[in-house]
Amino acid sequence: MNPQSTPDHHDTEEPAPTTVPQGIPALDESTRPPSAERPELLIITGMSGAGRSRTATALEDLDWFVVDNLPPKMLSALARMMTASGGAVHRLAAVVDVRSGEFFADLVSVLGELRTQGTDYRIIFLDASDAELVRRYEQVRRAHPLQGDGRIMDGIAAERKLLTDLRERADVLIDTTDLTVHDLARTVREKVAGEAERPLNLTVLSFGFKYGLPLDADHVVDVRFLQNPYWVNELRHLTGHDAPVSQYVLDQPGAREFAERYVEALVPVLDGYVSELKPYVTIAVGCTGGRHRSVAMTEVIAEKLRARGQQVRTLHRDVGRE
C-alpha cells in the first residue's frame, strides 16, 4: 500500500461545529448593541420661595428620582448611582440650596468633581422679584433661612449675593414672579424635562348606589333611568358583561344616545383637565346594585372615549356583591 495514498486524519480539516440552529439567521457581526439610556442629572437651586419644591414635585410627576435639600458633597455619590446600563436611576434631580447651611459652600468644588468624573449636569435656577418673595413668605409666615434676627429683605439680599455666580452658571433660568403653580409645572415640562403634555389616565368605574358613592369619583353618572334587567328572570343571574344584558340595556330608547352625548359633553372637560395638569380622572357610572346597567354603560362609555384617542381602563366595583 502506498503510504502517500493514505490520507492523514491529522491533516484533514474538519468543518466548524454549527452554533446557530438551522432556520435562524446569524446576527450580522457589525450590528451594534442597543444604546443605553443616557443618564440625566438636574441640579435645582435658586432663591428661597421661588418655587424649587414645586419644580421638584413636577419632576417627580414625570418619574424623575428627586432628592430635596441635599448637601452638595453628596451629589457625587448620587451621580454614581446613575449607571449607563443596569441601573434603575437614569433621571436624577437634586434640590441644593442655602438650607444646607455651611455645606452649601462646597457646591462649586463639587460641580468641578462632577465634570472630572464625566457626569453631565444641568443647573436649573428659580428666581422671583423681591416683592413677590416677600409676599410669599408673609403668606406662609415662615422666616427666610438667611434672615437670622433681621428682616425678610435682609435674608433675600444675603441670598442674592451668595447665589450670584451660580445664577450666571445656570443652564435654565425660570422667573416665577408671575407664574401660577400650574404655569410653573408646564414650564418645567417644556424647558427642563422636554416633555409634551401627558395623556390623561381615565378610569370608568361601575358601582351600585346602595353600596355608596366611590370616594375618588370626579364625575358621577346615574343610569337608573333605564329599565333594570334584574326584574327579567332570564337576565337576573347575568351581569352587564354578558351580551344579553348589554343588549337589553343599550337597546332601550335613549341609552346609546345618552352615552354618545355624555362623551361629547366630556370633551371640553377632559381638555381642561389636561390644561390644568390633572392626570388622573375617575368617571363613576352607577345603578342600583352595580351589576347590570352600570356595567353595560361603563363599557360603552369607555369604548367611545377610546375611539376619541383617550387612554381608558374600566373597573367594576360591585359586580360580585350580589
Rosetta blueprint (number, residue, H / E / L):
1 M L
2 N L
3 P H
4 Q H
5 S H
6 T L
7 P L
8 D L
9 H L
10 H L
11 D L
12 T L
13 E L
14 E L
15 P L
16 A L
17 P L
18 T L
19 T L
20 V L
21 P L
22 Q L
23 G L
24 I L
25 P L
26 A L
27 L L
28 D L
29 E L
30 S L
31 T L
32 R L
33 P L
34 P L
35 S L
36 A L
37 E L
38 R L
39 P L
40 E E
41 L E
42 L E
43 I E
44 I E
45 T E
46 G E
47 M L
48 S L
49 G L
50 A L
51 G L
52 R H
53 S H
54 R H
55 T H
56 A H
57 T H
58 A H
59 L H
60 E H
61 D H
62 L L
63 D L
64 W L
65 F E
66 V E
67 V E
68 D L
69 N L
70 L L
71 P L
72 P H
73 K H
74 M H
75 L H
76 S H
77 A H
78 L H
79 A H
80 R H
81 M H
82 M L
83 T L
84 A L
85 S L
86 G L
87 G L
88 A L
89 V L
90 H L
91 R E
92 L E
93 A E
94 A E
95 V E
96 V L
97 D L
98 V H
99 R H
100 S H
101 G H
102 E H
103 F H
104 F H
105 A H
106 D H
107 L H
108 V H
109 S H
110 V H
111 L H
112 G H
113 E H
114 L H
115 R H
116 T H
117 Q L
118 G L
119 T L
120 D L
121 Y L
122 R E
123 I E
124 I E
125 F E
126 L E
127 D E
128 A L
129 S L
130 D H
131 A H
132 E H
133 L H
134 V H
135 R H
136 R H
137 Y H
138 E H
139 Q H
140 V H
141 R L
142 R L
143 A L
144 H L
145 P L
146 L L
147 Q L
148 G L
149 D L
150 G L
151 R L
152 I H
153 M H
154 D H
155 G H
156 I H
157 A H
158 A H
159 E H
160 R H
161 K H
162 L H
163 L L
164 T H
165 D H
166 L H
167 R H
168 E H
169 R H
170 A L
171 D L
172 V E
173 L E
174 I E
175 D E
176 T L
177 T L
178 D L
179 L L
180 T L
181 V H
182 H H
183 D H
184 L H
185 A H
186 R H
187 T H
188 V H
189 R H
190 E H
191 K H
192 V H
193 A L
194 G L
195 E L
196 A L
197 E L
198 R L
199 P L
200 L L
201 N E
202 L E
203 T E
204 V E
205 L E
206 S E
207 F E
208 G E
209 F H
210 K H
211 Y H
212 G L
213 L L
214 P L
215 L L
216 D L
217 A L
218 D L
219 H E
220 V E
221 V E
222 D E
223 V L
224 R L
225 F L
226 L L
227 Q L
228 N L
229 P H
230 Y H
231 W H
232 V L
233 N H
234 E H
235 L H
236 R H
237 H L
238 L L
239 T L
240 G L
241 H L
242 D L
243 A H
244 P H
245 V H
246 S H
247 Q H
248 Y H
249 V H
250 L H
251 D L
252 Q L
253 P L
254 G L
255 A H
256 R H
257 E H
258 F H
259 A H
260 E H
261 R H
262 Y H
263 V H
264 E H
265 A H
266 L H
267 V H
268 P H
269 V H
270 L H
271 D H
272 G H
273 Y H
274 V H
275 S H
276 E L
277 L L
278 K L
279 P L
280 Y E
281 V E
282 T E
283 I E
284 A E
285 V E
286 G E
287 C E
288 T L
289 G L
290 G L
291 R L
292 H L
293 R H
294 S H
295 V H
296 A H
297 M H
298 T H
299 E H
300 V H
301 I H
302 A H
303 E H
304 K H
305 L H
306 R H
307 A H
308 R L
309 G L
310 Q L
311 Q E
312 V E
313 R E
314 T E
315 L E
316 H E
317 R L
318 D L
319 V H
320 G H
321 R H
322 E L
